[in-house]
């Protein structure tokens, strides 16, 4: 039997890596789209807005279905499959960048967002099965702290690594546009490696059991209203939800704003 402490530590590392990869890939693709010559006929603002929307869109559209999957099957198996899927998607992203297909890379980002839609509720739900009631609040706090840290680290690392690799390739005599594609490709290779390591680390997590035998119904795709009404009746949970929405909403808005300001300043500065 696997140690609860080891299981919890492995879960924390794996979930932080997923968040890191999503944000690093997003900023790498934004940097690639904004690079002169990569998309001469496409507005880079479109790519920035599209990637931002794709990061949260699947959570809104498919949250009831994701919740059903997480409860219907053992959460450890759901998380394991999700991490395996992330590694496969990152390989597809490497292939898309090798072919110099930005829209192919965006399609891979859509798959990453769908993977995160299932992974996010599973990683929080499994905490109740890995720790007892007295340690749950502490575990949740640590997980959220690591998630926010991973968001910030991914934002910084994705753009910084891309910039470093592009500069190095240009210094080696490669044309700027080709250097941008090479920098994005190598960044994706690094992220793919991290995703495989994360999957290997997760193998240390103990197996859990399925919690809800509810069969699949097509109504799962549009059960949002009933779930919102249920949330509305639970006032303490509703207040906590509004707090989470405010925190991540303001953070997301400022993030998009800073990206736009940085792009404007760069354009103005030539």
Backbone as a ProteinNet text record, in pm:
[ID]
protein_1_A
[PRIMARY]
XXXXXXXXXXXXXXXXXXXXXXXXXXXXXXXXXXXXXXXXXXXXXXXXXXXXXXXXXXXXXXXXXXXXXXXXXXXXXXXXXXXXXXXXXXXXXXXXXXXXXXXXXXXXXXXXXXXXXXXXXXXXXXXXXXXXXXXXXXXXXXXXXXXXXXXXXXXXXXXXXXXXXXXXXXXXXXXXXXXXXXXXXXXXXXXXXXXXXXXXXXXXXXXXXXXXXXXXXXXXXXXXXXXXXXXXXXXXXXXXXXXXXXXXXXXXXXXXXXXXXXXXXXXXXX
[TERTIARY]
84.5	0	88.1	52.2	133.5	107.2	212.5	202.9	113.2	22.9	-61	21.7	132.5	216.8	280.2	327.9	387.6	282.2	163	54	19.4	9.3	-26.8	82.2	208	318.8	323	302.7	303.9	190	72.7	-41.2	-10.8	46.9	76.8	173.7	276	374.1	308.6	229.9	167.5	69.8	-14.3	-113.5	-48.1	60.7	131.4	193.7	243	305.8	203.8	83	-21.6	-52.7	-68	-95.6	20.7	142.2	262.1	265	243	248.2	144.7	20.7	-86.1	-49.8	0	32	160.1	258.5	381.4	353.7	270.6	235.8	157.9	66.9	-12.1	77.4	170.1	253.8	357.6	400.5	490.6	418.8	292.8	217.5	184.4	153.8	130.3	256	370.4	496.6	526.7	498.5	522.9	431.6	303.3	208.1	243.4	301.8	337.2	470.4	544.9	677.7	663.7	737.3	726	751.4	658.8	675.1	610.7	572.9	512	369.5	291.1	153.3	133.8	185.8	179.6	37.9	-55.7	-191.6	-293	-246.9	-337.9	-305.5	-408.3	-391.3	-350.3	-237.3	-190.8	-286.4	-365.5	-465.7	-568	-596.8	-689.3	-635.2	-506.8	-446.8	-447.1	-413	-412	-550.9	-650.8	-787	-836.1	-801.5	-846.5	-787.6	-658.2	-594.9	-649.1	-675.1	-731.6	-870.9	-950.6	-1085.3	-1081.6	-989.2	-980.1	-936.9	-865.7	-820	-935.1	-1040.9	-1153.2	-1281.9	-1291.4	-1413.5	-1456.6	-1366.7	-1407.4	-1458.8	-1406.2	-1455.9	-1603.2	-1640.8	-1779.3	-1870.1	-1824.6	-1909.6	-1923.9	-1816.9	-1815.9	-1801.6	-1822.1	-1803.4	-1896.7	-2027.5	-2111.1	-2061.9	-2021.1	-1969.8	-1840.5	-1753.2	-1628	-1655.7	-1752.1	-1787.8	-1841.2	-1920.6	-1973.7	-1860.2	-1766.8	-1654.5	-1573.3	-1549.9	-1467.6	-1534	-1667.7	-1737.7	-1768.7	-1788	-1827.6	-1713.3	-1592.4	-1475.3	-1379.2	-1293.3	-1196	-1112	-1102.5	-1033	-885.1	-824.7	-683.5	-665.9	-761.7	-754.2	-780.8	-878	-907.3	-784.6	-720.6	-602.4	-486.7	-470.2	-363	-383.1	-507.8	-537.6	-521.6	-560.3	-549.1	-403.1	-319.2	-176.5	-114.3	-156.8	-109.7	-153.7	-279.3	-329.5	-250.1	-212.6	-133.3	-0.6	64.2	191.6	173.6	65.2	39	10.1	-66.1	-98.3	27.1	116.4	240.5	325.7	322	393.1	330.7	196	127.7	164.4	178.5	218.2	358.4	447.7	582.8	575	490.8	476.8	420.7	319.6	260.2	362.3	444.9	546.3	658.6	689.2	789.5	742.6	609.7	550.5	523.1	553.9	531.5	384.1	296.8	152.5	104.3	86.2	40.4	-102.7	-187.5	-324.9	-331.4	-238.4	-228.3	-188.3	-97.2	-56.8	-172.9	-254.4	-371.7	-470.3	-486	-573.3	-523.7	-392	-335.5	-364.1	-363.5	-394.6	-540.1	-628.8	-768.5	-776.3	-699.2	-697.1	-641	-539.6	-485.6	-590.1	-669.8	-774.2	-881.9	-917.1	-1014.9	-961	-833	-769.6	-772.8	-746.8	-748	-888.7	-990.9	-1129.4	-1164.1	-1110.2	-1132	-1034.5	-911.4	-808.1	-837.4	-886.8	-905.3	-1001.5	-1124.6	-1212	-1162.2	-1093.5	-1043.2	-934.8	-845.6	-735.3	-785.6	-894.3	-950.4	-1033.9	-1110.2	-1194.6	-1116.4	-1002.4	-926.3	-862.4	-850.3	-793	-874	-1005.8	-1092.3	-1066.6	-1005.8	-979.2	-836.4	-750.6	-610.6	-576.5	-656.9	-632.1	-760	-745.9	-864	-921.9	-1036	-1107	-1022.1	-941.9	-862.4	-751.8	-706.9	-598.5	-643.6	-776.5	-826.7	-803	-833.4	-818.2	-672	-581.2	-438.8	-397.4	-445.8	-411.3	-466.4	-590	-649.1	-567.2	-526.9	-446.4	-314.4	-248.4	-120.5	-140.2	-246.6	-272.4	-297.7	-380.1	-409.4	-285.5	-204.3	-80.4	12.5	24.5	110.8	54.1	-78.1	-140.7	-113.5	-132.9	-107.9	39.9	126.3	270.3	304.2	240.7	265.8	215.2	102.8	52.4	155	203.7	301.4	432.3	477.2	602.2	588.6	472.9	451.6	446.8	379.1	373.1	513.7	594.7	731.2	817.8	813.5	904.4	872.2	741.3	705.3	757.7	736.7	786	936.5	993.9	1138.6	1219.3	1175.7	1247.9	1238.6	1119.9	1104.4	1198.5	1202.1	1287.4	1434.6	1475.1	1614.8	1654.9	1567.8	1600.6	1600.9	1507.1	1502.8	1628.1	1664.5	1785.5	1908.9	1914.8	2029.9	2033.8	1918.5	1913.5	1951.1	1905	1942.5	2093.1	2148.7	2292.2	2371.7	2308.8	2374.8	2359.7	2293.8	2284	2152.8	2054.8	1925.9	1842.1	1761.3	1671.6	1569.5	1521.1	1438.4	1311.5	1242.3	1118.5	1145.8	1249	1285.9	1330.8	1398.9	1443.9	1324.5	1218.7	1098.9	1034.3	1022.9	965.3	1052.8	1183.1	1274.2	1266.3	1257.2	1244.8	1117.8	1005.7	879	886.1	948.4	961.1	1039.6	1153	1235.8	1166.7	1092.1	1015.5	912.1	844.1	744.3	808.2	927.6	998.4	1026.1	1068.6	1093.4	964.3	853.9	726.2	677.3	701.5	663.7	741.1	868.9	950	894	858.5	801.7	671.6	590.5	462.5	482.5	583.8	613.9	663.3	749.2	797.6	681.2	586.7	471.1	388.9	368.5	293.8	365.9	497.7	575.2	564.1	569.1	556.6	420.9	316.4	180.8	161.5	246.3	233.5	253.4	303.9	321.4	192.2	87.5	-39	-118.4	-177.2	-255.3	-382.8	-430.5	-554.8	-674.3	-773.6	-896.9	-1014.7	-1132.3	-1251.1	-1350.2	-1433.4	-1540.5	-1642.9	-1703.3	-1793.5	-1939.5	-1967.2	-2104.7	-2135.6	-2230.8	-2262	-2357.9	-2382.3	-2478.3	-2441.5	-2537.1	-2507.8	-2501.4	-2444	-2434.1	-2570.9	-2596.4	-2717.5	-2678.2	-2749.2	-2720.1	-2742.2	-2831.5	-2861.1	-2740.6	-2636.6	-2514.8	-2453.7	-2477.4	-2417.5	-2480.7	-2603.5	-2669.5	-2728.1	-2659.2	-2707.3	-2656.8	-2605.2	-2547.9	-2650.3	-2771.5	-2872.4	-2904.8	-2925.9	-2958.4	-2844	-2720.7	-2606.5	-2589.3	-2620.4	-2612.7	-2718.6	-2838.2	-2944.4	-2906.9	-2844.6	-2798.8	-2693.2	-2602.2	-2499.8	-2562.6	-2664	-2728.5	-2794.9	-2844.2	-2912.4	-2813.7	-2687	-2585.4	-2504.3	-2548.4	-2489.2	-2340	-2293	-2147.7	-2066.5	-2114.1	-2043.1	-2052.8	-2166	-2183.5	-2086	-2071.2	-1977.6	-1834.2	-1799.7	-1665.3	-1646	-1750.2	-1742.7	-1723.1	-1797.7	-1781.1	-1639.6	-1584.7	-1447.7	-1348	-1364.3	-1274.5	-1289.9	-1415.6	-1441.6	-1376.5	-1388.4	-1330.2	-1178.1	-1117.1	-970.8	-916.6	-969.1	-917.6	-964.2	-1082.9	-1130.6	-1043.6	-1013.2	-925.1	-786.5	-736.6	-604.4	-598.5	-702.6	-705.7	-715.7	-798	-813.4	-681.3	-613.2	-486.2	-381.3	-386.4	-289.8	-306.7	-430.2	-455.7	-420.9	-452.3	-422.1	-272.4	-195.5	-50	11.6	-44.5	4.2	-17.7	-138.6	-171.6	-81.9	-59.3	26.3	168.7	218.7	353.6	369	266.2	271.1	268.4	187.1	177.4	308.3	368.9	495.7	604.6	602.8	703.1	686.1	559.7	533.4	573.7	543.3	577.7	727.8	796.1	939.7	1015.5	936	1000.3	1061.5
-119.8	0	125	222.1	341.9	438.9	504	596	714.6	755	873.1	999.2	1012.5	1130.2	1133.4	1016.6	1008.6	1035.9	979.8	1001.6	1149	1215.6	1357.4	1441.6	1411.1	1486.7	1468.2	1344.8	1317.9	1390.4	1392.8	1464.8	1613.5	1671.8	1814.9	1849.5	1767.9	1793.2	1781.2	1675.9	1652	1762.6	1803.3	1906	2041.8	2070.8	2196.5	2195.5	2080.3	2071	2092.1	2036.2	2054.6	2203.5	2273.5	2417.4	2492.7	2455.7	2518	2498.8	2376	2347.2	2425.8	2430.8	2502.4	2649.2	2713.5	2855.7	2880.9	2793.2	2808.9	2791	2692	2670.2	2788.5	2842.1	2957.5	3076.6	3108.1	3225.6	3202.5	3080.1	3049.8	3071.5	3027.4	3044.2	3191.3	3266.1	3409.7	3478.8	3444.9	3504.7	3467	3342.8	3299.1	3373.8	3388	3455.5	3602.3	3664.6	3806.4	3829.7	3723.3	3740.9	3784.3	3888	3939.4	3830.7	3819.2	3725.7	3590.8	3557.5	3426.7	3422.2	3526.1	3536.1	3673.3	3693.4	3826.8	3873.9	3780.1	3817.2	3799.3	3774.8	3750.5	3846.2	3905.3	3996.6	3916.9	3953.3	3881.3	3897.2	4005.3	4021	3907.8	3858.7	3746.7	3623.2	3596.9	3479.7	3495.7	3615.1	3638.3	3616.5	3675.5	3659.8	3517.4	3450.8	3313.2	3219.4	3231.3	3143.2	3169	3294.6	3326.3	3265.7	3274.7	3218	3066.3	3006.9	2861.4	2803.2	2881.5	2832.8	2816	2897.5	2891.2	2839.5	2847.3	2805.6	2662.7	2564.7	2426.7	2407	2484.1	2472.6	2512.4	2615.5	2661.8	2564.7	2515.3	2431.6	2288.4	2233.8	2090.9	2057.2	2155	2128.1	2019.2	2014.7	1904.5	1767.4	1757.7	1631.2	1591.9	1690.6	1662.2	1615.5	1679.6	1638	1496.4	1459.3	1321.8	1220.3	1250	1159.1	1138.9	1248.7	1243.2	1158.8	1165.2	1087.2	945.1	927.4	795.9	695.9	743.4	656.1	691.6	597.9	629.4	751.5	846.5	971.3	948.6	849.8	822.5	776.4	699	653.5	770.3	855.2	972.9	1063.1	1086.8	1172.3	1109.6	980.7	910.2	918.3	894.1	903.6	1046.2	1142.9	1283.2	1324.1	1279.6	1310.9	1241.7	1118.7	1050.7	1122.9	1173.1	1249.1	1376.8	1441.8	1563.7	1535.6	1426.5	1392.2	1368.2	1299.7	1274.5	1404.4	1493.1	1621	1705.1	1701	1777.6	1724.5	1593.2	1537	1588.1	1594.9	1650.6	1797.5	1870.4	2010.9	2023.3	1936.9	1936	1911.7	1817.3	1786.3	1905.8	1973.8	2089.7	2201.1	2223.5	2328.4	2287.9	2161.2	2112.4	2135.9	2121.9	2147.7	2296.6	2379.6	2524.4	2558	2487.4	2510.8	2573	2705	2770.7	2729.3	2715	2674.6	2530.5	2447.7	2312.7	2316.8	2409.9	2427.7	2478.3	2568.8	2618	2503.7	2414.4	2298.6	2210.6	2195.6	2119.1	2189.4	2322.1	2395.7	2374.2	2361.1	2327.8	2193.6	2097.3	1965.9	1976	2058.9	2079.3	2139.8	2233	2295	2193	2105.3	2000.1	1903	1871.8	1784.5	1848.3	1977.8	2048.1	2055.7	2055.3	2060.1	1937.7	1825	1702.6	1694.8	1737.1	1724.9	1811.8	1934.7	2030.5	1979.8	1933.8	1883.9	1753.7	1673	1545.8	1567.4	1663.8	1685.5	1739	1819.2	1870.7	1764.6	1688.4	1585.9	1473.3	1438.2	1325.5	1358.9	1487.6	1524.5	1465.9	1461.3	1407.8	1259.6	1192.9	1050.1	1020.1	1121.1	1100.7	1154.5	1250.1	1306.4	1300	1300.2	1298.4	1438.9	1448.2	1576	1683.3	1644.9	1744.5	1805.6	1733.6	1784.2	1836.5	1835.2	1872.7	2020.9	2109.4	2252.1	2287.4	2226.1	2251.3	2201.3	2082.6	2026.9	2113.8	2162.1	2250.2	2378.5	2435.3	2557.3	2537.9	2425.5	2397.2	2379.2	2307.5	2285	2417.2	2504.1	2631.6	2720.4	2718.1	2796.4	2748.3	2616.6	2562	2589.8	2589.6	2617.4	2760.6	2856.2	2996.4	3017.8	2954.9	2964.8	2908.2	2794.7	2732.4	2820.1	2889.8	2982.4	3091.5	3153	3261.7	3211	3095	3039	3000.6	2943.6	2905.5	3025.7	3132.8	3256	3309.4	3313.2	3365.4	3271.8	3142.8	3048.3	3029.2	3022.9	3001.4	3111.4	3237.3	3348.7	3362.8	3343.9	3363.1	3257.3	3132.3	3025.3	3045	3082	3108.7	3220.9	3330.7	3444.4	3404.5	3327.6	3283.9	3198	3101.5	3009.9	3081	3173.9	3249.3	3334.5	3403.3	3487.1	3403.7	3286.6	3198.2	3150.3	3114.8	3068.7	3179.5	3301.7	3414.9	3438.3	3425.2	3439	3334.3	3218.9	3112.6	3131.5	3242.1	3273.9	3237.4	3188.6	3151.9	3276.8	3276.9	3388.8	3400.4	3523.5	3550.3	3464.7	3452.6	3374.8	3228.1	3173.2	3033.8	3016.3	3115.3	3109.1	3106.3	3181	3181.7	3044.2	2980.1	2845.2	2745.8	2758.2	2668	2688.8	2816.9	2845	2786.5	2800	2743.3	2590.8	2532.1	2386.5	2333.2	2394.1	2348.2	2371.8	2481.1	2505.2	2395.6	2357.4	2251.2	2117.5	2092.9	1968.5	1962.6	2076.4	2082.8	2056.9	2117.6	2098.4	1954.4	1893.1	1752.8	1663	1693.5	1616.5	1629.7	1752.2	1773.3	1696.6	1689.6	1620.1	1469.8	1413.4	1270.9	1248.1	1337.7	1325.9	1333.7	1424.4	1438.6	1311.1	1247.9	1121.6	1013.8	1008.5	909	933.8	1060.9	1094.8	1053.3	1070.4	1039.1	889.9	806.6	662.5	629.9	724.6	704.8	728	778.8	807.2	678.7	660.7	540.9	536.1	415.6	399	437	496.3	532.7	461	475.2	406.1	505.7	453.9	535.4	567.7	686.8	733.6	744.1	744.8	768.4	678.1	586.2	494.9	553.2	683.6	743.9	712.2	659.2	627.5	754.2	739.7	853	891.8	1021.9	1076.2	1195.9	1213.5	1326.8	1459.6	1459.5	1583.5	1637.8	1555.8	1603.2	1722.3	1730.9	1837.6	1973.9	1975.7	2104.5	2109.9	2048.9	2046.5	2165.8	2266.3	2382	2451.1	2470.3	2543.9	2479.8	2347.1	2276.4	2286.7	2280.7	2288.3	2428.4	2530.4	2667.1	2690.5	2636.4	2650.9	2579.8	2463.8	2391.7	2472.7	2532.8	2616.9	2738.8	2797.6	2917.4	2891	2771.7	2738	2715.5	2687.4	2663.3	2792	2879.5	3013	3013.9	2932.7	2932.8	2894.2	2792.3	2750.3	2856.9	2925.5	3032	3146.5	3184.6	3292.4	3253.1	3128.2	3081.3	3082.8	3046.4	3046.1	3186.6	3282.8	3422	3472.1	3430.7	3469.8	3415.6	3289.3	3228.4	3296.4	3324.1	3391.1	3529.1	3602.4	3736.7	3730.7	3642.3	3632.5	3596.9	3489.6	3446	3537.9	3599	3691.3	3814.6	3876.7	3994	3957.3	3843	3799.7	3777.1	3711.2	3686.1	3814.1	3908.7	4037.1	4113.4	4121	4192.7	4126.4	3994.7	3922.4	3957.1	3952.4	3987	4133.2	4220.4	4362.2	4386.5	4320.2	4338.4	4287.4	4178.5	4127.3	4230.8	4289.1	4390	4513	4556.1	4672.9	4643.6	4524.9	4490.6	4488.3	4433.7	4429.7	4570.6	4658.2	4797.2	4871.5	4855.1	4921.9	4871.6	4742.3	4686	4741	4749.3	4802.8	4949.6	5024.1	5166.5	5188.2	5094	5110	5058.1	5002.1	4949.6	4815
0	0	0	-85.1	-98	16.6	62.4	174.7	139.8	232.5	208	185.4	258.6	241.8	103.1	57.8	-75.6	-182.2	-164.4	-260.1	-270.8	-155.8	-154.9	-221	-189.6	-249	-400.3	-446	-590.2	-660.5	-596.4	-653.9	-666	-562.1	-564	-676.5	-694.6	-799.6	-937.4	-956.8	-1086.4	-1123.8	-1028	-1059.7	-1087.3	-1017.9	-1043.5	-1182.6	-1224.1	-1355.4	-1466.8	-1450.3	-1551.3	-1568.5	-1457	-1461.8	-1525.5	-1488.2	-1545.7	-1697	-1743.8	-1886.8	-1965.7	-1913.6	-1984	-2005.4	-1900.6	-1909.3	-1987.8	-1974.7	-2052.5	-2201.1	-2236	-2376.3	-2431.6	-2351.1	-2394.7	-2427.2	-2338.8	-2361.6	-2470	-2485.1	-2596.6	-2729.7	-2738.7	-2863	-2889.8	-2783.1	-2799.7	-2851.7	-2794.3	-2838.3	-2983	-3019.6	-3157.2	-3254.2	-3219.4	-3307.5	-3327.9	-3225.6	-3234.5	-3304.7	-3329.8	-3388.3	-3534.4	-3575.2	-3712.9	-3816.8	-3911.2	-4021.9	-4001.1	-3878.1	-3852.9	-3906.8	-3878.3	-3927.6	-3992.6	-4111.2	-4171.8	-4202.1	-4223.7	-4263.2	-4150.5	-4029.4	-3917.2	-3803	-3745	-3632.3	-3508.7	-3449.2	-3330.4	-3213.5	-3212.5	-3107.2	-3110.6	-3231.8	-3246	-3175.3	-3192	-3128.1	-2977	-2928.7	-2784.3	-2724.9	-2787.6	-2737.1	-2747.5	-2858.2	-2879	-2775.1	-2748.2	-2650.3	-2509.9	-2477.8	-2346.5	-2331.3	-2439.7	-2435.4	-2429.4	-2503.1	-2506.1	-2371.7	-2293	-2163.9	-2065.5	-2079	-1984.9	-2049.3	-2182.5	-2250.5	-2219.5	-2228.6	-2199.5	-2056.9	-1961.3	-1823.7	-1816.7	-1892.2	-1891.7	-1965.5	-2079.2	-2163.8	-2111.6	-2057.8	-2028	-1879.7	-1791.3	-1648.9	-1594.2	-1631.1	-1579.4	-1625.1	-1752	-1801.9	-1730.4	-1708.9	-1638.3	-1496.1	-1429.8	-1295	-1290.8	-1391.1	-1396.6	-1415.1	-1504.9	-1528.9	-1401.4	-1330	-1209	-1100.1	-1089.4	-988	-1034.2	-1162.6	-1214.9	-1213	-1229.4	-1234.4	-1121.8	-1081.6	-975.5	-1013.8	-921.6	-953.3	-984.2	-921.5	-950.3	-1095.1	-1147	-1285.8	-1380.7	-1345.6	-1428	-1436.7	-1323	-1321.8	-1399	-1384.4	-1454.3	-1605.8	-1649.1	-1792.1	-1842.8	-1760.6	-1800.3	-1817.1	-1726.2	-1737.8	-1858.9	-1886.2	-2006.2	-2132	-2129.4	-2244.1	-2264.9	-2154.3	-2168.1	-2237.5	-2200.3	-2263.2	-2413	-2449.9	-2592.3	-2667.3	-2605.4	-2669.3	-2688.6	-2590.6	-2603.9	-2718.6	-2741.5	-2857.1	-2986.5	-2990.2	-3107.3	-3127.6	-3017.7	-3027.6	-3087.1	-3045	-3103	-3254.3	-3294.2	-3437	-3514	-3455.9	-3522.2	-3541.2	-3440.7	-3450.9	-3545.8	-3549.5	-3645.1	-3788.4	-3811.2	-3942.2	-3964.3	-3864.7	-3868.7	-3893.6	-3822.4	-3831.5	-3700.8	-3700.6	-3579.1	-3543.9	-3645.3	-3616.9	-3568.7	-3614.6	-3558.9	-3412.5	-3378.8	-3239.4	-3154.8	-3211.6	-3140.2	-3115.7	-3214.1	-3196.1	-3081.1	-3070.4	-2957.8	-2825.7	-2827.6	-2706.1	-2665.3	-2763.4	-2733.6	-2660.4	-2707.5	-2642.6	-2500.7	-2482.2	-2347.8	-2254.6	-2307	-2226.3	-2189.7	-2283	-2253.8	-2149.3	-2159.6	-2060.8	-1922.6	-1916.4	-1788.5	-1730.1	-1816.2	-1769.6	-1686.2	-1721.7	-1643.8	-1526.8	-1551.4	-1448.2	-1326.4	-1348.5	-1239.2	-1131.2	-1165.8	-1059.4	-998.2	-1078.2	-1025.7	-921.1	-944.8	-851.7	-717.9	-720.9	-596.5	-526	-604.8	-545.1	-480.4	-537.7	-484.1	-349.4	-318.1	-188.6	-73.6	-88.9	16.7	40.5	-56.6	-45.5	-3.3	-7.3	29	167	217.8	350.6	432	565.1	650.5	664.9	733	744.4	811.6	910.5	983.5	898	797.1	713.5	579	555.4	423.2	391.9	486.5	459.3	430.2	503.1	479	340.2	303.3	172.1	59.7	76.1	-24.4	-37	76.6	73.7	2.6	30.3	-35.2	-185.3	-222.3	-365.2	-437.4	-379.8	-444.5	-450.9	-345.8	-346.3	-457.2	-471.7	-575.6	-714.6	-726.1	-856	-900.2	-808.9	-842.8	-874.1	-796.8	-822.9	-960	-994.8	-1124.5	-1239	-1217.9	-1319.6	-1347.1	-1239.9	-1254.9	-1313.9	-1267.9	-1319.4	-1466.2	-1503.4	-1642.4	-1734.2	-1689.1	-1767	-1793.2	-1689	-1702.3	-1786.3	-1754.4	-1819	-1966.9	-2001.7	-2141	-2231.8	-2190.4	-2270.7	-2266	-2147.3	-2130	-2205.1	-2197.4	-2266.7	-2417.9	-2465.7	-2608.2	-2652.2	-2577	-2611.7	-2611.3	-2509.7	-2500.1	-2619.9	-2655.1	-2764	-2899.3	-2918.7	-3044.4	-3059.4	-2952.8	-2956.2	-2986.5	-2927.7	-2950.8	-3095.4	-3150.2	-3289.1	-3386.4	-3358.4	-3443.5	-3435.5	-3315.7	-3298.5	-3373.2	-3400.2	-3476.4	-3627.2	-3667.2	-3809.5	-3875.1	-3798.7	-3855.2	-3880.5	-3986.5	-4012.1	-3899.8	-3877.7	-3760.6	-3756.6	-3867.9	-3868.8	-3840.2	-3903.2	-3877.2	-3732.7	-3679.5	-3540.4	-3445	-3478.6	-3394.7	-3391.2	-3506.4	-3509.8	-3434.2	-3450.2	-3379.3	-3228.1	-3187	-3044	-2985.5	-3058.5	-3012.2	-3007.4	-3109.3	-3114.4	-2995	-2965.3	-2854.1	-2719.4	-2708.8	-2586.2	-2565.9	-2673.8	-2665	-2629	-2677.8	-2643.2	-2492.7	-2436.4	-2291.8	-2214.4	-2257.6	-2189.5	-2203.1	-2318.6	-2337	-2240.5	-2222.5	-2127.2	-1985.8	-1946.2	-1813.2	-1795.3	-1900.7	-1889.5	-1867.9	-1931.1	-1909.9	-1767.2	-1719.4	-1581.7	-1483	-1509.6	-1422.5	-1418.7	-1533.7	-1538.1	-1457.8	-1468	-1393	-1242.2	-1202.1	-1060.6	-1007.1	-1088.2	-1042.5	-1015.3	-1068	-1042.4	-894.7	-817.4	-674	-595	-661	-593	-576.1	-458.9	-430	-513.8	-542.3	-618.1	-531.1	-593.1	-523.7	-588.9	-527.7	-576.9	-638.6	-728.1	-786	-677.5	-686.5	-581.3	-623.7	-752.3	-797.7	-917.1	-903.3	-1014.6	-1118	-1115.4	-1207.5	-1353.1	-1430.8	-1571.7	-1656.6	-1772.7	-1864.2	-1917.4	-1923	-1984.2	-2070	-2181.4	-2268.8	-2198.1	-2098	-2024.3	-1949.9	-1933.7	-1866.8	-1940.3	-2071.3	-2149.3	-2122.4	-2066.3	-2040.4	-1899.4	-1803.9	-1666.2	-1586.2	-1651.3	-1583	-1492.7	-1542.9	-1467.4	-1334.3	-1335.4	-1211.2	-1111.2	-1159.5	-1069	-1012.4	-1093.3	-1042.6	-935	-955	-855.4	-725.1	-737.4	-618.8	-544.8	-619.4	-559.1	-492	-554.4	-502.5	-367.4	-347.1	-221.1	-106.7	-140.2	-36.6	-20.4	71.8	83.2	116.8	212.3	239.3	115.8	44.5	-76.6	-185.2	-192.4	-290.4	-265.7	-138.3	-106.6	-142.4	-113.6	-149.2	-300.9	-374.6	-521.1	-575.1	-519.7	-563.6	-534	-420.8	-388.4	-488.2	-526.2	-625.1	-760.2	-799.1	-926.7	-930.1	-820.9	-816.4	-828.3	-752	-750.7	-888.5	-947.4	-1076.6	-1189.7	-1174.9	-1277.5	-1288	-1173.6	-1173.7	-1224	-1178.8	-1223.1	-1373.5	-1427.6	-1571.1	-1651.9	-1602.3	-1671.7	-1675.2	-1560.5	-1555.1	-1644.6	-1650.2	-1731.8	-1879.4	-1927.9	-2067.5	-2094.3	-1998.2	-2013.5	-2023.5	-1938.7	-1941	-2070.7	-2122.9	-2251.6	-2360.7	-2361	-2461.7	-2447.2	-2322.7	-2299.6	-2345.2	-2315.4	-2357.1	-2508.1	-2576.2	-2722.6	-2780.4	-2722.4	-2769.8	-2749.9	-2632.8	-2605.7	-2699.4	-2728	-2818.6	-2959.5	-3003.6	-3136.7	-3146.9	-3039.9	-3040.5	-3041.1	-2973.7	-2965.2	-3086.1	-3181.6	-3303.6	-3280.5
[MASK]
++++++++++++++++++++++++++++++++++++++++++++++++++++++++++++++++++++++++++++++++++++++++++++++++++++++++++++++++++++++++++++++++++++++++++++++++++++++++++++++++++++++++++++++++++++++++++++++++++++++++++++++++++++++++++++++++++++++++++++++++++++++++++++++++++++++++++++++

